[in-house]
Amino acid sequence: MSKLTIPQGYTAPLPNYELQRAIAFIKSTFQTNLSNALNLRRVSAPLFVADNSGLNDNLNGVERPVSFDIPDVGLNAEVVHSLAKWKRLALKRYGFHPGKGLYTDMNAIRRDEEVDNLHSVYVDQWDWEKIITREDRNVDYLKSSVQAIVGAVCETCEALDVAFPSLHGKLEREVYFLTTQELEDRWPEKTPKEREDAICREHHTVFLMQIGGKLRSGEKHDGRAPDYDDWALNGDILMWNPVLEKAFEISSMGIRVDEESLAQQLKLAGCEERAELPFHKMLLNGELPLTMGGGIGQSRLCMLMIGTCHIGEVQASLWDEETLRGCEAAGITLL
């Protein structure tokens, strides 16, 4: 079923040829800005991992990975949902040191995604991860990293507006920080998504912290896998989208679990059996570095900075017939 929204009076901000140039400009410029802001180096990354490695991102625990057998290797493989856990192992294998990190182009298939203006079964993002010290595992370090990322986003947007004068994107550099519990306390009658819309309408750039555990109401703000982010030291970067007039998540990120928080979160999530997987054993045995990291949506950033109303305008994917007909009737070209 289509969940298509077309804002009244919407027209594509750029012709298709110029749109492709703008997408290329954003991707090239932002990855340089991000690399400089967080001291990251690009690495190559997998499209799929072995299904028994424990390296795939389990997301909310119900999404089904796309899987296939590889007869000549003797393994079953899964297309990644994200590289949240793989990156931490890569930092160890590639010889990175504290204060340095990696980023990569991550492409994934999330076949159970509910598609709409913002969501596609095809996911493209910059996945990044860096090694930190135990002293860095605190809220202040998390906040300073968020501010660095937001700075890289805003600098990219400003450069885009110079390169494409017909675009007039303006993003808020000042970040408003609050926790999911503080957000629920303020608007207990609203749904989590309605709360995000309300806070972003006020502050435009928000970092919403502590996602994954249950709130005092007994509900979760949103799901998070228990084996990568520390639920007390994570969050989402949200920006106000003036085209769709709603909160717009551009990044999920956080300081990663250590031995103690992994064991605790596996128990809370009721999946303690994961402790026997290779990745989890290494982490619990203290064999992996302490890290922080996240993913930053490539198509999401392009949507926000260029001002498109549908993610299909900036990435090629598959859509239901109702969405295709609705976009064609509105003069919206889906790639």
matplotlib code that plots the C-alpha trace (Angstrom):
import matplotlib.pyplot as plt

x = [0.0, 1.3, 2.2, 3.0, 2.9, 3.1, 3.3, 0.9, 2.5, 5.7, 7.9, 11.3, 14.0, 16.4, 16.1, 17.3, 20.7, 21.5, 20.0, 22.6, 25.4, 24.1, 24.0, 27.6, 28.7, 27.1, 28.5, 32.0, 32.0, 30.4, 32.7, 35.7, 34.1, 33.2, 36.6, 38.3, 35.8, 36.3, 39.7, 38.4, 40.0, 38.0, 38.1, 36.4, 33.5, 31.4, 28.0, 27.3, 28.6, 28.4, 25.1, 26.8, 29.4, 27.1, 28.3, 25.0, 23.0, 19.8, 18.1, 14.9, 15.3, 12.3, 13.6, 14.6, 18.0, 18.3, 20.2, 21.7, 24.1, 27.6, 28.2, 31.9, 32.7, 30.4, 28.7, 25.3, 25.6, 23.4, 23.2, 24.0, 21.4, 24.2, 27.9, 27.5, 29.4, 31.7, 33.3, 34.5, 36.2, 37.7, 39.3, 41.2, 42.1, 43.3, 45.5, 43.7, 44.6, 42.7, 41.5, 41.5, 38.6, 37.2, 34.3, 32.9, 30.1, 27.5, 24.9, 22.2, 18.8, 16.1, 13.3, 10.9, 11.1, 7.8, 8.4, 7.3, 8.7, 11.7, 12.2, 13.3, 14.3, 17.7, 19.8, 22.9, 24.8, 28.3, 29.0, 31.8, 33.5, 36.5, 38.5, 38.1, 39.5, 37.6, 37.7, 35.8, 32.8, 30.7, 28.0, 30.3, 32.4, 29.2, 27.9, 31.1, 31.1, 27.5, 28.4, 31.3, 29.0, 26.4, 29.1, 30.2, 26.6, 26.1, 29.4, 28.4, 25.0, 26.5, 29.0, 26.1, 24.2, 27.2, 27.6, 23.9, 22.5, 18.9, 19.0, 18.5, 18.9, 19.6, 20.3, 20.6, 24.1, 23.1, 22.2, 19.5, 20.2, 17.6, 16.8, 13.9, 12.6, 12.7, 10.8, 8.2, 7.8, 7.1, 4.5, 3.3, 0.1, 1.9, 3.4, 7.3, 7.2, 4.8, 7.2, 10.1, 8.1, 7.2, 10.7, 12.3, 9.6, 10.9, 14.7, 15.3, 18.5, 18.1, 20.1, 17.7, 19.6, 19.2, 17.3, 16.7, 15.6, 12.1, 10.8, 8.9, 5.7, 6.9, 7.2, 10.3, 10.9, 12.3, 14.1, 17.8, 19.8, 21.4, 24.8, 26.3, 25.1, 25.2, 21.6, 22.7, 25.2, 23.5, 21.0, 19.7, 20.5, 17.2, 16.8, 13.6, 12.6, 10.7, 9.5, 7.7, 7.3, 8.4, 11.4, 14.0, 16.5, 19.9, 22.0, 21.8, 25.0, 26.5, 29.2, 29.4, 28.8, 31.7, 31.7, 29.4, 26.8, 26.7, 26.0, 23.3, 21.6, 21.6, 19.8, 17.3, 16.6, 16.2, 18.8, 21.7, 22.4, 24.1, 27.0, 28.1, 28.6, 32.2, 31.9, 30.2, 32.7, 35.6, 33.8, 33.0, 36.6, 37.9, 39.5, 37.9, 38.7, 36.3, 34.6, 31.9, 30.2, 27.1, 25.5, 24.7, 22.1, 23.5, 20.1, 18.6, 21.3, 20.7, 16.9, 17.4, 19.9, 18.4, 14.9, 13.2, 10.0, 10.7, 13.8, 13.1, 14.1, 17.7, 18.1, 17.1, 14.8, 11.5, 8.1, 4.5, 2.2, 0.2, 3.3, 4.5, 1.1, 0.9, 4.4, 3.8, 0.5, 2.4, 5.2, 7.8, 10.4, 11.5, 15.0]
y = [0.0, 3.4, 5.9, 8.6, 12.2, 15.0, 18.5, 21.0, 22.9, 20.8, 20.8, 19.2, 21.6, 20.7, 19.1, 15.5, 16.2, 18.9, 16.7, 14.0, 16.6, 17.8, 14.3, 13.7, 17.1, 16.2, 12.8, 13.9, 17.0, 15.5, 12.4, 14.7, 17.0, 14.0, 12.4, 15.7, 16.3, 12.8, 11.8, 8.9, 7.0, 5.2, 1.4, -1.3, -3.1, -6.2, -6.4, -9.7, -11.7, -15.3, -16.0, -17.7, -14.9, -12.7, -9.7, -8.7, -5.9, -7.4, -4.0, -4.6, -8.4, -9.1, -8.0, -10.9, -10.6, -11.5, -14.7, -17.1, -20.1, -20.0, -23.6, -23.2, -21.6, -23.9, -21.1, -19.4, -15.6, -12.7, -9.3, -6.8, -4.6, -2.4, -2.7, -1.7, -4.7, -5.5, -2.0, -2.7, -5.9, -4.1, -1.5, -4.3, -6.2, -3.0, -1.8, 1.5, 3.3, 5.4, 8.7, 7.3, 5.7, 4.5, 5.2, 3.3, 3.3, 0.9, -0.6, -2.8, -4.4, -4.2, -6.2, -5.8, -1.9, -0.1, 2.1, 5.7, 9.2, 8.5, 4.8, 2.4, -1.3, -0.1, 1.6, 3.7, 5.4, 6.3, 3.9, 5.1, 3.9, 5.1, 3.8, 5.7, 5.3, 4.1, 7.7, 8.8, 6.7, 9.6, 11.9, 14.9, 13.0, 11.8, 15.3, 16.8, 14.1, 15.0, 18.6, 17.7, 15.7, 18.4, 20.9, 18.7, 18.5, 22.3, 23.0, 20.7, 22.3, 25.8, 24.7, 23.1, 26.4, 28.2, 25.5, 25.5, 29.0, 28.0, 25.9, 27.7, 25.1, 26.3, 24.0, 24.8, 24.3, 24.6, 21.2, 20.7, 17.7, 15.8, 12.2, 10.0, 10.1, 13.9, 13.9, 11.5, 13.5, 16.6, 15.1, 11.8, 11.9, 11.8, 8.9, 8.7, 10.0, 12.9, 13.9, 14.0, 16.2, 18.5, 18.9, 19.4, 22.0, 24.0, 23.4, 22.3, 20.3, 17.8, 14.9, 12.5, 10.4, 7.0, 4.9, 1.2, 0.7, 1.0, 4.4, 4.9, 4.4, 0.8, 1.5, 2.0, 5.1, 3.0, -0.3, -0.8, -4.0, -4.9, -5.7, -2.6, 0.8, 1.3, 2.4, 4.9, 6.6, 6.6, 8.7, 9.9, 13.2, 14.7, 17.8, 19.6, 19.0, 22.1, 20.3, 17.5, 19.5, 16.8, 15.5, 13.9, 11.4, 11.7, 9.5, 6.8, 6.7, 6.1, 4.9, 1.1, -1.5, -2.7, -6.1, -5.0, -3.2, -6.0, -8.6, -6.4, -5.5, -9.1, -10.1, -7.2, -8.2, -11.9, -13.0, -14.1, -17.0, -14.4, -14.4, -17.7, -16.1, -15.3, -11.5, -11.5, -13.8, -11.6, -8.5, -10.2, -11.4, -7.9, -8.7, -5.8, -2.1, 0.4, 2.3, 4.7, 5.0, 5.3, 5.5, 8.7, 8.3, 9.3, 9.6, 11.2, 14.0, 14.5, 14.8, 17.3, 19.5, 19.5, 19.7, 16.7, 15.3, 11.6, 9.4, 7.8, 11.2, 10.7, 6.9, 4.0, 1.4, -0.4, 1.0, -0.1, 0.7, 3.3, 5.2, 5.1, 6.4, 9.1, 10.4, 10.3, 12.3, 14.9, 15.2, 13.6, 11.5, 8.4, 7.1]
z = [0.0, -0.9, 1.8, -0.7, 0.4, -2.2, -0.7, -2.2, -5.1, -5.1, -8.1, -8.6, -7.5, -10.4, -13.8, -13.9, -15.4, -12.9, -10.1, -10.9, -10.7, -7.4, -6.0, -7.1, -5.5, -2.2, -1.9, -2.9, -0.7, 2.4, 2.7, 2.6, 5.3, 7.4, 7.1, 8.2, 11.1, 12.7, 11.5, 9.3, 6.4, 3.7, 3.6, 1.4, 3.0, 2.2, 0.7, 2.5, 5.4, 6.6, 8.3, 11.3, 11.9, 14.1, 12.1, 10.5, 12.0, 13.4, 13.5, 15.6, 15.6, 13.3, 9.8, 7.5, 5.8, 2.1, 2.2, -0.4, -0.5, -2.0, -3.0, -3.9, -0.5, 1.5, 3.4, 3.5, 3.2, 4.2, 2.5, 5.2, 6.9, 8.0, 8.9, 12.6, 13.9, 11.0, 11.3, 14.8, 13.8, 10.8, 13.0, 14.8, 11.7, 9.8, 12.6, 13.6, 16.8, 19.3, 17.8, 14.2, 12.4, 9.1, 6.8, 3.9, 1.4, 2.8, 0.5, 2.0, 1.2, 3.9, 2.3, 5.2, 5.2, 4.9, 1.9, 1.8, 1.0, 3.2, 3.2, 0.5, 0.5, -0.8, 1.8, 1.0, 3.7, 5.0, 7.7, 10.0, 13.1, 15.2, 18.1, 21.4, 24.9, 28.0, 29.2, 26.0, 26.9, 28.2, 27.1, 26.5, 24.0, 22.3, 22.0, 20.6, 17.9, 17.0, 16.7, 14.4, 12.1, 12.0, 11.1, 8.2, 7.0, 7.2, 5.4, 2.6, 2.3, 2.2, -0.6, -2.5, -2.5, -4.0, -6.7, -7.5, -7.0, -7.6, -4.4, -1.1, 1.6, 5.1, 8.0, 11.7, 13.1, 16.7, 18.1, 20.7, 22.9, 24.9, 25.9, 24.8, 28.4, 28.4, 25.1, 26.5, 29.7, 27.6, 25.2, 26.9, 24.8, 21.4, 19.6, 19.4, 15.8, 16.7, 19.5, 17.0, 14.7, 17.5, 18.9, 15.4, 14.6, 17.5, 17.3, 13.7, 14.6, 17.4, 18.8, 20.5, 23.0, 24.8, 22.3, 22.8, 26.3, 27.8, 29.0, 32.2, 30.3, 29.6, 25.8, 23.7, 21.8, 19.0, 18.6, 18.6, 18.4, 21.8, 20.5, 19.0, 20.5, 24.3, 24.8, 27.4, 25.0, 21.6, 19.6, 16.3, 14.6, 13.4, 11.2, 10.3, 6.7, 5.4, 2.2, 4.1, 7.3, 9.6, 11.5, 9.3, 10.6, 8.9, 11.3, 13.9, 16.0, 19.4, 21.6, 21.2, 23.9, 26.1, 27.8, 30.6, 28.6, 26.0, 28.6, 30.2, 26.9, 25.6, 28.8, 28.5, 24.9, 25.7, 23.3, 25.5, 23.1, 20.8, 23.4, 21.7, 18.3, 17.2, 17.2, 20.6, 22.1, 21.0, 22.5, 25.8, 26.1, 25.6, 22.2, 20.3, 20.6, 22.3, 19.5, 18.5, 15.2, 13.1, 9.7, 7.8, 5.0, 1.6, -0.1, 3.0, 2.9, -0.8, -0.3, 2.5, 0.8, -2.7, -1.4, -3.0, -1.5, -2.3, -1.8, -5.2, -6.8, -5.6, -5.7, -7.9, -6.2, -6.6, -5.8, -5.7, -8.5, -6.5, -5.7, -9.3, -10.6, -7.9, -8.7, -12.4, -12.0, -9.9, -12.5, -10.1, -11.7, -9.8, -10.8]

ax = plt.figure().add_subplot(projection="3d")
ax.plot(x, y, z, "-o")
ax.set_aspect("equal")
plt.show()
